[in-house]
Amino acid sequence: QVRLVESGGGLVQAGGSLRLSCTVSTRTFSNYAVGWFRQPPGKEREFVSAISWSGVRTEYAESVKGRFTISRDNVKSTVNLQMNSLTPEDTAVYSCAARPFDINSRSREYPYWGQGTQVTVSS
């Protein structure tokens, strides 16, 4: 059983920053890659970023490169997404997801999901 809980969402002005956290409850957290996905209002879910089980490999969507940073703490079983220089286009429900070992940008490859957290960026 793998349970994921997101936190850190909220309302921020354009140009501001937020830090999302994903806490993963499993005995073998270090065996899982974790991805962040988002679903803007009225749009499909899209890939944001992912980090491998070891933290060595990371991947970012082009739209967030240079602004978002993903990291993980295998002792605390958490994955963080630091989001800087936010724009209204970043407004979405952000969800974290887990899959065994290596990263993947396709949401269908992740069997475990959190409930999501709302991020709203005002202009």
N, C-alpha and C positions, 0 to 999 in steps of 0.2 A: 504494500500500500504506500503510495506517494501522495502527500498532500502539500499544496502550495498556497501561500497566502501573500498577497501583495499589500504594500502600504506605501504612503508617501505622496499620493496624488493630491490634487487640489487646484486652486485657482491662482494664476500668476499672470503678471503683465508681460507683454512682449518684451523680449530681451532678458528676461529673468531666467532663473534656474530652479530646477526641482531635482530631488534625488528619490528615485523609486527603489524599494527593497522587495525582494522575493525571499520569503523564508520557506525552506523545503523540509518537510518532516519525513525522513526516511533514515533507516540505519546505515544506508550506503550512499550518502549524498555525493561522495567523491566519485561515484561511478556514473553520474549523470551530467550530461550537457544541459544547459538551461538557455532558453531563448525568450526574448521579449517580442511581443507582437502588439499591434494596436489596430483599433477599428474606429476610424473617424465617423462622424454622424452621416448616415445615409450611404456609407461606402463599405467595400469589402475589407476584411481583415488583411493586414499587411505585415510583413516581416520588418522588424526594427534592428535587432541585434541578437547575437548569440555568443556563448562562451563554452569551450569544451570542458570535459570533466577535470582536466588538469589546470585549466586556466591559460594554457599556452596559446591556444588558438582562439581568435575572436573574429567576428564578422559583423559588418554593419551595412545597412541599407544606404544607398548613395545619398538619400535625402537627409541623413543624420550624421554622415561622416564629418569628423572635425568638430562636431557639437556635442555628441553623446559619447559616453565612455562606460563600458560594461566591465565589471570586476566581480570576483567571487572570493568568499572566505569559507574554506572547507572545514574550518573548526566551528564556525558559527552556523554553518549550513545556510548561508545567505548569498544571494546574487544581487548586486546593486547596479542601477542604471543612473548615472549622473547625466542630467540633461541641461545643457547650457544654451544660451542664445535662442531661447524658445520663440517660436512664431505662432500666430493663430492657426497655421496649417498643422501644427503639432497637436492640436486639440483632438482627443480621442479617448476611448477606453483602452488602457494598457493592461495586457495580461502576460504573465510569465507561464512558461511551459517547460516540461522536462522530458528528456528522452535518454536512453542509455548511451553513454560514452561520447560520441562525436556530435559536432554541431550540424545543423541543417536549417535551411531557410524556409522550408516548406512546412506549413502549420500541420498538415496531415501526418507528418512524421513524428509528431509529439503526442504521446498517449496521455500525458498528465497535464492538467491545467489548473490555474488559479481562477478566482472568481472575477478578477479585474479591478482596476482602480481608475477613476475618472481624472483626466488631466485637462484643464481648460485654460487656454492662453488668450487673454483679452488684448485687443489692439489699442 
